[in-house]
């Protein structure tokens, strides 16, 4: 049988190692003492590193802070499957999308490339409630390009986000078609009246500017008739306000106080 020899470190070796460790400092940022937390959304359990949540959210920073732990009823909450932190009124599918954003999506925009406006709206709601500024801004930017005008206005009012209101108004006021019945119903009578007032002001201003300029006049179908008589064709005056002009008019409406309530 082969002999096995064990080398037992001497007391002096141990003391040297302890002395070496005592001289080491833990990095303030990159020495992780992270731990997992158990969350429950609908009937699904999640086991997530606390740092994943606290890196993007002031809400979770406070939730996991020592000060907050002094006032919660049960210090076991979030420590196991039997004692998860429960989030009511949150859908699993929305929480899954939020996690995909804060884990990879903020670095990889293709994660949410195919999402529609109805999928971004719950993300905006959760990001606003849980104080996630980076996710909130990403949701706002996405909704500006994806959501219908009346949805932008409603969301802008709900979240006190002026940029969304402006985006919705620009969409409504820069198009030829008037507001639809659905749009008026969705945003309510008061907001509809304000939109109508702003739209009217914008068009009046556009009409006034067009009457002083020939740059919007175009000629078409100029030629000869079958009887070889000159044909003037059609003269088209384009009174449709350009989008960049509408943005300026909407900004004026904010500054003038028309949009204090909407």
BADREN-65087 format. One record per residue (C-alpha): residue in three letters; y, x, z negated. Coordinates in nm, 3 decimals, m for minus. Layout:
N
<node aa="ala" py="Y" px="X" pz="Z"/>
...
This chain:
262
<node aa="unk" py="0.000" px="0.000" pz="0.000"/>
<node aa="unk" py="0.338" px="0.135" pz="0.097"/>
<node aa="unk" py="0.574" px="0.218" pz="m0.185"/>
<node aa="unk" py="0.906" px="0.041" pz="m0.200"/>
<node aa="unk" py="1.191" px="0.212" pz="m0.373"/>
<node aa="unk" py="1.498" px="0.025" pz="m0.493"/>
<node aa="unk" py="1.828" px="0.197" pz="m0.550"/>
<node aa="unk" py="2.014" px="0.032" pz="m0.832"/>
<node aa="unk" py="2.388" px="0.100" pz="m0.823"/>
<node aa="unk" py="2.517" px="0.277" pz="m1.127"/>
<node aa="unk" py="2.780" px="0.135" pz="m1.356"/>
<node aa="unk" py="3.028" px="0.380" pz="m1.216"/>
<node aa="unk" py="2.967" px="0.245" pz="m0.861"/>
<node aa="unk" py="3.029" px="m0.112" pz="m0.980"/>
<node aa="unk" py="3.346" px="m0.016" pz="m1.160"/>
<node aa="unk" py="3.472" px="0.164" pz="m0.848"/>
<node aa="unk" py="3.406" px="m0.146" pz="m0.637"/>
<node aa="unk" py="3.585" px="m0.372" pz="m0.884"/>
<node aa="unk" py="3.880" px="m0.136" pz="m0.891"/>
<node aa="unk" py="3.895" px="m0.140" pz="m0.510"/>
<node aa="unk" py="3.889" px="m0.521" pz="m0.496"/>
<node aa="unk" py="4.160" px="m0.538" pz="m0.761"/>
<node aa="unk" py="4.390" px="m0.345" pz="m0.531"/>
<node aa="unk" py="4.343" px="m0.589" pz="m0.242"/>
<node aa="unk" py="4.585" px="m0.872" pz="m0.169"/>
<node aa="unk" py="4.502" px="m1.205" pz="m0.006"/>
<node aa="unk" py="4.709" px="m1.276" pz="0.304"/>
<node aa="unk" py="4.944" px="m1.571" pz="0.249"/>
<node aa="unk" py="4.858" px="m1.736" pz="0.582"/>
<node aa="unk" py="4.532" px="m1.598" pz="0.715"/>
<node aa="unk" py="4.313" px="m1.588" pz="0.406"/>
<node aa="unk" py="4.157" px="m1.932" pz="0.412"/>
<node aa="unk" py="4.032" px="m2.104" pz="0.102"/>
<node aa="unk" py="3.983" px="m2.421" pz="0.302"/>
<node aa="unk" py="3.746" px="m2.696" pz="0.205"/>
<node aa="unk" py="3.610" px="m3.007" pz="0.372"/>
<node aa="unk" py="3.715" px="m3.363" pz="0.301"/>
<node aa="unk" py="3.516" px="m3.679" pz="0.370"/>
<node aa="unk" py="3.703" px="m3.966" pz="0.535"/>
<node aa="unk" py="3.589" px="m4.318" pz="0.623"/>
<node aa="unk" py="3.729" px="m4.512" pz="0.918"/>
<node aa="unk" py="3.568" px="m4.850" pz="0.984"/>
<node aa="unk" py="3.196" px="m4.780" pz="0.921"/>
<node aa="unk" py="3.202" px="m4.414" pz="1.023"/>
<node aa="unk" py="3.223" px="m4.106" pz="0.798"/>
<node aa="unk" py="3.411" px="m3.791" pz="0.900"/>
<node aa="unk" py="3.376" px="m3.446" pz="0.743"/>
<node aa="unk" py="3.684" px="m3.247" pz="0.841"/>
<node aa="unk" py="3.849" px="m2.929" pz="0.727"/>
<node aa="unk" py="4.162" px="m3.016" pz="0.532"/>
<node aa="unk" py="4.361" px="m2.755" pz="0.724"/>
<node aa="unk" py="4.297" px="m2.939" pz="1.051"/>
<node aa="unk" py="4.486" px="m3.237" pz="0.911"/>
<node aa="unk" py="4.752" px="m3.060" pz="0.706"/>
<node aa="unk" py="4.853" px="m2.831" pz="0.995"/>
<node aa="unk" py="5.001" px="m3.127" pz="1.183"/>
<node aa="unk" py="5.078" px="m3.381" pz="0.912"/>
<node aa="unk" py="5.317" px="m3.391" pz="0.616"/>
<node aa="unk" py="5.131" px="m3.699" pz="0.496"/>
<node aa="unk" py="4.803" px="m3.509" pz="0.461"/>
<node aa="unk" py="4.978" px="m3.210" pz="0.307"/>
<node aa="unk" py="5.102" px="m3.438" pz="0.031"/>
<node aa="unk" py="4.768" px="m3.619" pz="0.005"/>
<node aa="unk" py="4.577" px="m3.296" pz="m0.057"/>
<node aa="unk" py="4.840" px="m3.130" pz="m0.274"/>
<node aa="unk" py="4.763" px="m3.055" pz="m0.642"/>
<node aa="unk" py="5.058" px="m3.270" pz="m0.748"/>
<node aa="unk" py="4.916" px="m3.574" pz="m0.573"/>
<node aa="unk" py="4.569" px="m3.516" pz="m0.721"/>
<node aa="unk" py="4.717" px="m3.569" pz="m1.067"/>
<node aa="unk" py="4.808" px="m3.929" pz="m0.990"/>
<node aa="unk" py="4.508" px="m4.051" pz="m0.790"/>
<node aa="unk" py="4.263" px="m4.268" pz="m0.977"/>
<node aa="unk" py="3.946" px="m4.077" pz="m0.892"/>
<node aa="unk" py="3.940" px="m3.701" pz="m0.834"/>
<node aa="unk" py="3.603" px="m3.741" pz="m0.658"/>
<node aa="unk" py="3.767" px="m3.926" pz="m0.371"/>
<node aa="unk" py="3.698" px="m3.740" pz="m0.047"/>
<node aa="unk" py="3.444" px="m3.506" pz="m0.208"/>
<node aa="unk" py="3.122" px="m3.663" pz="m0.078"/>
<node aa="unk" py="2.971" px="m3.935" pz="0.141"/>
<node aa="unk" py="2.955" px="m4.157" pz="m0.165"/>
<node aa="unk" py="3.324" px="m4.111" pz="m0.241"/>
<node aa="unk" py="3.512" px="m4.091" pz="0.092"/>
<node aa="unk" py="3.884" px="m4.142" pz="0.139"/>
<node aa="unk" py="3.898" px="m4.482" pz="0.310"/>
<node aa="unk" py="4.159" px="m4.564" pz="0.575"/>
<node aa="unk" py="4.200" px="m4.938" pz="0.620"/>
<node aa="unk" py="4.343" px="m5.097" pz="0.935"/>
<node aa="unk" py="4.263" px="m4.791" pz="1.149"/>
<node aa="unk" py="4.024" px="m4.818" pz="1.443"/>
<node aa="unk" py="3.757" px="m4.554" pz="1.490"/>
<node aa="unk" py="3.835" px="m4.511" pz="1.860"/>
<node aa="unk" py="4.203" px="m4.442" pz="1.782"/>
<node aa="unk" py="4.118" px="m4.198" pz="1.503"/>
<node aa="unk" py="3.878" px="m4.016" pz="1.738"/>
<node aa="unk" py="4.154" px="m3.977" pz="1.996"/>
<node aa="unk" py="4.397" px="m3.855" pz="1.732"/>
<node aa="unk" py="4.150" px="m3.591" pz="1.615"/>
<node aa="unk" py="4.089" px="m3.478" pz="1.973"/>
<node aa="unk" py="4.464" px="m3.424" pz="2.006"/>
<node aa="unk" py="4.524" px="m3.233" pz="1.685"/>
<node aa="unk" py="4.212" px="m3.017" pz="1.728"/>
<node aa="unk" py="4.240" px="m2.930" pz="2.099"/>
<node aa="unk" py="4.480" px="m3.163" pz="2.277"/>
<node aa="unk" py="4.808" px="m3.002" pz="2.171"/>
<node aa="unk" py="4.687" px="m2.679" pz="2.330"/>
<node aa="unk" py="4.502" px="m2.840" pz="2.621"/>
<node aa="unk" py="4.698" px="m3.132" pz="2.778"/>
<node aa="unk" py="4.400" px="m3.225" pz="3.000"/>
<node aa="unk" py="4.231" px="m3.374" pz="2.693"/>
<node aa="unk" py="4.450" px="m3.684" pz="2.722"/>
<node aa="unk" py="4.521" px="m3.668" pz="3.095"/>
<node aa="unk" py="4.342" px="m3.996" pz="3.177"/>
<node aa="unk" py="4.471" px="m4.200" pz="2.882"/>
<node aa="unk" py="4.663" px="m4.519" pz="2.960"/>
<node aa="unk" py="4.963" px="m4.660" pz="2.777"/>
<node aa="unk" py="4.750" px="m4.895" pz="2.565"/>
<node aa="unk" py="4.557" px="m4.591" pz="2.442"/>
<node aa="unk" py="4.873" px="m4.397" pz="2.359"/>
<node aa="unk" py="5.036" px="m4.677" pz="2.158"/>
<node aa="unk" py="4.796" px="m4.655" pz="1.859"/>
<node aa="unk" py="4.838" px="m4.275" pz="1.866"/>
<node aa="unk" py="5.215" px="m4.317" pz="1.836"/>
<node aa="unk" py="5.164" px="m4.561" pz="1.548"/>
<node aa="unk" py="4.934" px="m4.325" pz="1.354"/>
<node aa="unk" py="5.146" px="m4.017" pz="1.427"/>
<node aa="unk" py="5.455" px="m4.196" pz="1.301"/>
<node aa="unk" py="5.280" px="m4.328" pz="0.989"/>
<node aa="unk" py="5.113" px="m3.995" pz="0.905"/>
<node aa="unk" py="5.419" px="m3.783" pz="0.988"/>
<node aa="unk" py="5.279" px="m3.583" pz="1.278"/>
<node aa="unk" py="5.590" px="m3.481" pz="1.476"/>
<node aa="unk" py="5.414" px="m3.285" pz="1.752"/>
<node aa="unk" py="5.165" px="m3.565" pz="1.822"/>
<node aa="unk" py="5.442" px="m3.825" pz="1.798"/>
<node aa="unk" py="5.651" px="m3.644" pz="2.059"/>
<node aa="unk" py="5.352" px="m3.609" pz="2.290"/>
<node aa="unk" py="5.285" px="m3.983" pz="2.262"/>
<node aa="unk" py="5.651" px="m4.065" pz="2.330"/>
<node aa="unk" py="5.662" px="m3.845" pz="2.640"/>
<node aa="unk" py="5.341" px="m4.002" pz="2.771"/>
<node aa="unk" py="5.458" px="m4.358" pz="2.710"/>
<node aa="unk" py="5.789" px="m4.294" pz="2.889"/>
<node aa="unk" py="5.597" px="m4.229" pz="3.208"/>
<node aa="unk" py="5.312" px="m4.479" pz="3.161"/>
<node aa="unk" py="5.433" px="m4.789" pz="2.975"/>
<node aa="unk" py="5.593" px="m5.099" pz="3.125"/>
<node aa="unk" py="5.971" px="m5.137" pz="3.067"/>
<node aa="unk" py="5.946" px="m5.418" pz="2.810"/>
<node aa="unk" py="5.679" px="m5.226" pz="2.616"/>
<node aa="unk" py="5.906" px="m4.920" pz="2.601"/>
<node aa="unk" py="6.192" px="m5.133" pz="2.468"/>
<node aa="unk" py="5.973" px="m5.297" pz="2.203"/>
<node aa="unk" py="5.826" px="m4.964" pz="2.092"/>
<node aa="unk" py="6.171" px="m4.808" pz="2.088"/>
<node aa="unk" py="6.296" px="m5.080" pz="1.857"/>
<node aa="unk" py="5.988" px="m5.063" pz="1.633"/>
<node aa="unk" py="5.997" px="m4.687" pz="1.590"/>
<node aa="unk" py="6.377" px="m4.653" pz="1.613"/>
<node aa="unk" py="6.333" px="m4.428" pz="1.914"/>
<node aa="unk" py="6.641" px="m4.439" pz="2.133"/>
<node aa="unk" py="6.481" px="m4.241" pz="2.417"/>
<node aa="unk" py="6.214" px="m4.510" pz="2.469"/>
<node aa="unk" py="6.474" px="m4.789" pz="2.476"/>
<node aa="unk" py="6.679" px="m4.596" pz="2.730"/>
<node aa="unk" py="6.374" px="m4.533" pz="2.947"/>
<node aa="unk" py="6.283" px="m4.904" pz="2.949"/>
<node aa="unk" py="6.640" px="m5.009" pz="3.030"/>
<node aa="unk" py="6.667" px="m4.756" pz="3.312"/>
<node aa="unk" py="6.346" px="m4.898" pz="3.464"/>
<node aa="unk" py="6.478" px="m5.255" pz="3.444"/>
<node aa="unk" py="6.831" px="m5.181" pz="3.561"/>
<node aa="unk" py="6.746" px="m4.948" pz="3.848"/>
<node aa="unk" py="6.516" px="m5.191" pz="4.025"/>
<node aa="unk" py="6.607" px="m5.470" pz="4.262"/>
<node aa="unk" py="6.392" px="m5.737" pz="4.094"/>
<node aa="unk" py="6.533" px="m5.923" pz="3.790"/>
<node aa="unk" py="6.360" px="m5.940" pz="3.454"/>
<node aa="unk" py="6.038" px="m6.139" pz="3.458"/>
<node aa="unk" py="5.950" px="m6.424" pz="3.226"/>
<node aa="unk" py="5.684" px="m6.207" pz="3.063"/>
<node aa="unk" py="5.933" px="m5.932" pz="2.992"/>
<node aa="unk" py="6.184" px="m6.176" pz="2.845"/>
<node aa="unk" py="5.917" px="m6.335" pz="2.624"/>
<node aa="unk" py="5.787" px="m6.000" pz="2.503"/>
<node aa="unk" py="6.119" px="m5.847" pz="2.399"/>
<node aa="unk" py="6.274" px="m6.172" pz="2.269"/>
<node aa="unk" py="6.592" px="m6.365" pz="2.344"/>
<node aa="unk" py="6.841" px="m6.128" pz="2.178"/>
<node aa="unk" py="6.710" px="m5.817" pz="2.351"/>
<node aa="unk" py="6.682" px="m6.003" pz="2.682"/>
<node aa="unk" py="7.048" px="m6.108" pz="2.667"/>
<node aa="unk" py="7.152" px="m5.752" pz="2.595"/>
<node aa="unk" py="6.946" px="m5.629" pz="2.890"/>
<node aa="unk" py="7.109" px="m5.888" pz="3.114"/>
<node aa="unk" py="7.458" px="m5.784" pz="2.998"/>
<node aa="unk" py="7.386" px="m5.417" pz="3.060"/>
<node aa="unk" py="7.224" px="m5.487" pz="3.397"/>
<node aa="unk" py="7.526" px="m5.694" pz="3.503"/>
<node aa="unk" py="7.768" px="m5.420" pz="3.397"/>
<node aa="unk" py="7.565" px="m5.160" pz="3.584"/>
<node aa="unk" py="7.555" px="m5.364" pz="3.904"/>
<node aa="unk" py="7.923" px="m5.449" pz="3.885"/>
<node aa="unk" py="8.006" px="m5.084" pz="3.848"/>
<node aa="unk" py="7.771" px="m4.994" pz="4.132"/>
<node aa="unk" py="7.929" px="m5.260" pz="4.354"/>
<node aa="unk" py="8.275" px="m5.131" pz="4.273"/>
<node aa="unk" py="8.180" px="m4.775" pz="4.353"/>
<node aa="unk" py="8.004" px="m4.876" pz="4.674"/>
<node aa="unk" py="8.309" px="m5.069" pz="4.798"/>
<node aa="unk" py="8.517" px="m4.752" pz="4.770"/>
<node aa="unk" py="8.268" px="m4.532" pz="4.953"/>
<node aa="unk" py="8.119" px="m4.533" pz="5.301"/>
<node aa="unk" py="7.843" px="m4.296" pz="5.200"/>
<node aa="unk" py="7.613" px="m4.590" pz="5.134"/>
<node aa="unk" py="7.656" px="m4.744" pz="5.479"/>
<node aa="unk" py="7.372" px="m4.689" pz="5.725"/>
<node aa="unk" py="7.331" px="m4.806" pz="6.084"/>
<node aa="unk" py="7.009" px="m4.906" pz="6.255"/>
<node aa="unk" py="6.880" px="m5.063" pz="6.578"/>
<node aa="unk" py="7.177" px="m4.941" pz="6.776"/>
<node aa="unk" py="7.095" px="m4.975" pz="7.146"/>
<node aa="unk" py="7.122" px="m5.214" pz="7.436"/>
<node aa="unk" py="6.999" px="m5.568" pz="7.478"/>
<node aa="unk" py="6.779" px="m5.680" pz="7.765"/>
<node aa="unk" py="7.096" px="m5.790" pz="7.950"/>
<node aa="unk" py="7.227" px="m5.433" pz="7.925"/>
<node aa="unk" py="7.497" px="m5.546" pz="7.684"/>
<node aa="unk" py="7.579" px="m5.324" pz="7.391"/>
<node aa="unk" py="7.400" px="m5.421" pz="7.068"/>
<node aa="unk" py="7.558" px="m5.316" pz="6.739"/>
<node aa="unk" py="7.235" px="m5.367" pz="6.545"/>
<node aa="unk" py="7.238" px="m5.399" pz="6.166"/>
<node aa="unk" py="7.481" px="m5.250" pz="5.920"/>
<node aa="unk" py="7.316" px="m5.200" pz="5.582"/>
<node aa="unk" py="7.520" px="m5.134" pz="5.270"/>
<node aa="unk" py="7.297" px="m4.989" pz="5.002"/>
<node aa="unk" py="7.428" px="m5.117" pz="4.670"/>
<node aa="unk" py="7.114" px="m5.026" pz="4.478"/>
<node aa="unk" py="7.227" px="m4.789" pz="4.200"/>
<node aa="unk" py="7.055" px="m4.452" pz="4.192"/>
<node aa="unk" py="6.836" px="m4.384" pz="3.890"/>
<node aa="unk" py="7.050" px="m4.096" pz="3.766"/>
<node aa="unk" py="7.359" px="m4.321" pz="3.777"/>
<node aa="unk" py="7.180" px="m4.593" pz="3.581"/>
<node aa="unk" py="7.093" px="m4.340" pz="3.310"/>
<node aa="unk" py="7.464" px="m4.267" pz="3.274"/>
<node aa="unk" py="7.551" px="m4.638" pz="3.253"/>
<node aa="unk" py="7.282" px="m4.696" pz="2.988"/>
<node aa="unk" py="7.419" px="m4.404" pz="2.785"/>
<node aa="unk" py="7.767" px="m4.562" pz="2.808"/>
<node aa="unk" py="7.619" px="m4.886" pz="2.673"/>
<node aa="unk" py="7.489" px="m4.698" pz="2.369"/>
<node aa="unk" py="7.821" px="m4.525" pz="2.314"/>
<node aa="unk" py="8.021" px="m4.846" pz="2.355"/>
<node aa="unk" py="7.815" px="m5.024" pz="2.090"/>
<node aa="unk" py="7.637" px="m5.276" pz="2.313"/>
<node aa="unk" py="7.304" px="m5.134" pz="2.205"/>
<node aa="unk" py="7.361" px="m5.119" pz="1.829"/>
<node aa="unk" py="7.103" px="m5.391" pz="1.763"/>
<node aa="unk" py="6.856" px="m5.360" pz="2.048"/>
